[in-house]
Amino acid sequence: MAAPVRTLCCSVLRLSSRQFSTTCGARAGEKWRKEHGLARSGSEYGPLTDLPDWSFADGTPAPPMKGQLRRKQEREVLARRIVMLNSEVDRGMEAWSDKQEEAKRLEEHKKSLLLKPKGKLLRKKI
């Protein structure tokens, strides 16, 4: 029974002038979400993914799920990396400014070692 139905569907599709789209439906609205500052999909972050699905009757929250723990750990790793890279940039900027000040101080020291005008040349410059 399945074979005749399949051949029938295939023959109808070949005769049809319409084309089937095989794109993924999960990407729907991705451009709109990005334009409005939201995640690419509705399941990346936000209250639907970050908050627990249920709580106990007395009001205590549910234990975190594996996905929530994984996302929390990923965020902590990312935050640590950001802090580390930021401190590296700060140290680099300090080293660069120290180098610039040292170069400036060395240049002034070289200028102070140059010969000074004497006699008539000294009076002329005043």
Secondary structure, DSSP 8 states (H G I E B T S, - for coil): -HHHHHHHHHHHHHH-S-------GGGTTHHHHHHTT--SSTTSSSHHHHS-S-B-TTS-B----HHHHHHHHHHHHHHHHHHHHHHHHHHHHHHHHHHHHHHHHHHHHHHHHS----THHHHHH-
